[in-house]
Amino acid sequence: MVRLAEPATATPLHAQAMGDLVDRAAARLQRGSKSFAAAARLLSPAERDSMILLYSWCRHCDDMIDGEHLGFAVESPAGLQERLE
């Protein structure tokens, strides 16, 4: 995967951490939105990485607010028990 342009002062550790972050965000995009992932391929590599990071952050925030994971409801065992009663 092509990486975002690194600042001139970036260390090899910073570049590796950023690469890992983009890889995890890209995996989240693949699982969370097939159509958005397909559309991302139309962007330039630098724009794509930026968009993938933005999507991942927005997906995380939305999931935290809605109590979901990748847009799907996550119910605690306690919540399941309450529904059974």
Secondary structure in CASP SS format (residue, H / E / C, confidence):
PFRMAT SS
TARGET T0000
AUTHOR 0000-0000-0000
METHOD secondary structure of the structure
MODEL  1
M C 1.00
V C 1.00
R C 1.00
L C 1.00
A C 1.00
E C 1.00
P C 1.00
A C 1.00
T C 1.00
A C 1.00
T C 1.00
P H 1.00
L H 1.00
H H 1.00
A H 1.00
Q H 1.00
A H 1.00
M H 1.00
G H 1.00
D H 1.00
L H 1.00
V H 1.00
D H 1.00
R H 1.00
A H 1.00
A H 1.00
A H 1.00
R H 1.00
L H 1.00
Q H 1.00
R H 1.00
G H 1.00
S C 1.00
K H 1.00
S H 1.00
F H 1.00
A H 1.00
A H 1.00
A H 1.00
A H 1.00
R C 1.00
L C 1.00
L C 1.00
S C 1.00
P H 1.00
A H 1.00
E H 1.00
R H 1.00
D H 1.00
S H 1.00
M H 1.00
I H 1.00
L H 1.00
L H 1.00
Y H 1.00
S H 1.00
W H 1.00
C H 1.00
R H 1.00
H H 1.00
C H 1.00
D H 1.00
D H 1.00
M H 1.00
I H 1.00
D H 1.00
G C 1.00
E E 1.00
H E 1.00
L C 1.00
G C 1.00
F E 1.00
A E 1.00
V C 1.00
E C 1.00
S C 1.00
P H 1.00
A H 1.00
G H 1.00
L H 1.00
Q H 1.00
E H 1.00
R H 1.00
L H 1.00
E C 1.00
END
